[in-house]
Amino acid sequence: MMAASPYNGLVVVEAISDEAADALVLAAGMAGRILADLGAKVIRIAGRDRGFDPALDIFLGAGKEHRTGADTRSIPRNVDAMIADAALVAQIGRANCPPLCAVLSMFGGTQFGAGPKASAFTISALGGLLAMVGEPDREPLKLGGQQEAFSLGLSVYSGLAAALAAKDQSQRTIQASLLETIIWLNWKALPLDAHTDALPSRAGREGEWQILRCKDGYAALVYQEPEWPRLKQALSDPRLEAEKFATRPSRLLHATELAEVIESCFQGMSRTQIQALAKYHRLPLGPVWSLEEALLDPHNLARDLFGPLKNAAPGAKAPKLPIGWTGGGIRHQTEENGNAIAD
C-alpha cells in the first residue's frame, strides 16, 4: 500500500496581487500545483483576469480549491504556508501571514519587492538568457512556453520543501526572484565573465551545436568531443574526413561549413531515421517533434510523460510535473543526515 502523500494535512494559500507581473502569477501557480499534487490543500485566490490560455489555467489550477479576490480581506489566516508576491505581503504585513511564507519578486537583492516594471521577457534579457537564443542578426526571441516563470515556481517549491523538512519550524520567509532564477539558468556566463571578453552568445551558423533541416523537418545537431568519431561513422560522408574537421578548434573555425555538410546528410533522412541512427550510434541527436508527435513518441509513452489531468475534460493530458512521489517517507533534517531526504 502506498504511503500517504508527503504534504497531506498541509494547507497552503496561493495569492498574487493584481499589480504583480504575470510571471509571478504563473510561478506561484507552478509551486502551488506541485504542492497540491503532493497532497497539500492549496487555496488559490485568483485576482484580475490575466488573459491566460484556458489550458494554462486548467493545468496550474488542477487539484486546488479556487477563490476570487486577492486582497487582504480574502486571505485565509489559519493556514500553514503562503505563496505571495512581495507587494501583497507588504500590504498584509508579514506578522499577519502564516509562519511559512514564500515571497516572490521580479528583482532580487536590494531591489527585492521593488525595481521598475518588467516582464519575463525583459528579465530574461537583463539576465543574459536572450543572448543565448536565436540568430545573431535577428531580434531576440522569447523562449517557448513559460520556462522562466515555471523555473521560478520550481525554485519557490524547493525553498518551501527545504523549510518544511527542516527541524526548526519557527517563522520562516523564503525569498525568490525571477532575475536571480534567470541568472542561475544562465550560470555558465558567470564564471566566464572573469576570464574572457566574449561571453556565450547567439552564434548562429558559427555555433558548434545547430538546428539543421532534414527531409521532413528539423533535427538538433548535438555532440561532445568524444562522440565526433561516432558521428562521422554514422553519417559516412567522406567530406567529414577533411583535415579542417580533424580537431575541435579547427571544427569551430569552420563551423559554418561543417553545419552545411552535416545538413546535406540530414536532408536525405527523415526525423525518424535520424532518431534511429542516433540510438544505434549512441549520439544525442534530437529530432524536433510537434506536440502531437511528442504525445505518441514511444519513449515518452514508456515514461508516461503525459498523463491525465485532474478536473479537466475526459481524455485531457498534461506533462508530468518536475517533482513526483514514489510513496516512500521523508526524514526531517538532523545533524546526522544533513539535508532532508525523500526515500
Secondary structure, 3 states (H helix, E strand, C coil): CCCCCCCCCCEEEEECCCCCCHHHHHHHHHHHHHHHHCCCEEEEEECCCCCCCHHHHHHHHCCCEEEECCCCCCCCCCCCEEEEEHHHHHHHCHHHCCCEEEEEECCCHHHCCCCCCCCHHHHHHHCCHHHHCCCCCCCCCCCCCCHHHHHHHHHHHHHHHHHHHCCCCCCEEEEEEHHHHHHHHCCCHHHHHCCCCCCCCCCHHHCCCEEEEECCEEEEECCCHHHHHHHHHHHCCHHHHCHHHCCHHHHHHCHHHHHHHHHHHHCCCCHHHHHHHHHHHCCCCEECCCHHHHHHCHHHHHHCCEEECCCCCCCCEEECCCCCCCCCCEECCCCCCCCCEEC
